[in-house]
């Protein structure tokens, strides 16, 4: 597989420093958008253009989203909880300046791949609902343009958002003392949340070796960690049908592992996550999400009661 012929890591780091993410996308409705390769290179700063096959364009601009359900075993409070996770990948039009979905077609729009990811599980009597959204440029390389993450449970709510501007501008809100309302500006570096979209767009661009990475917003919120980049080490390994991509954070005692198909469209079949549950705990319980069902569907047109059976198709209660 071509993308496993990995460049010398130091060369990749040099190349990466040339990439600055000021891109957006285009869409009026998720099932009615045009592909726009930006002609306004000034607002893209030094991003590098990507070129794709007709297979890529046909798949990601079919007027449908890719919806995948996963059987979830989620570690929380030192125990594993059964639940479900869903990933929804879809391209849409994005307004760079406002950093929101565009409602009209315009040359100012840019195409993004949006990932909406949800998790639902119970901890004893009360439920958890987690959702994150990541917007990544498609036709220009670079970091995610926007990331948001929210957690709702019976104790309260948390919300966190990153906007990719001159720096990463981050705002977070929480019901926990000391975390109520915070704003922070961070230098640009790899974001764990954006790895999902990088896999789907071009796995060749996945970072390997020693790097700095901001952990997933879900992790930072659930573990009450300071919002900052941490040292990490990433590896990639190809099997017969599946590629395994692993990120380890030694300081955090955290590991994230993706299992995705070797060939386009690089579907993510499974992921795993291990976090130390206590200081100097090197084991931890393993959170896993294993694919149940996958559909390519215009879900936004399926909001009437007559379509409830589609949840059964996805094995979602």
Secondary structure by P-SEA (a helix, b strand, c coil): ccccccccaaaaaaaaaacccccccccccccbbbbbcccccccccbbbbbbbcaaaaaaaaccbbbbbbbbcccccccbbbbbbbbbbbbbbbbbcccccccccccccbbbbbbbbbbbbbbcccbbbbbbbbbbbbccccccccbbbbbbbccccbbbbbbbbcccbbbbbbccccccccccccccccccccaaaaaaacccccccccbbbbbccaaaaaaacccbbbbbbbbbbbbcccbbbbbbbbccccbbbbbbbbccccccccbbbbbbcccccccccbbbbbbbcccccccccccccccccccccccccc
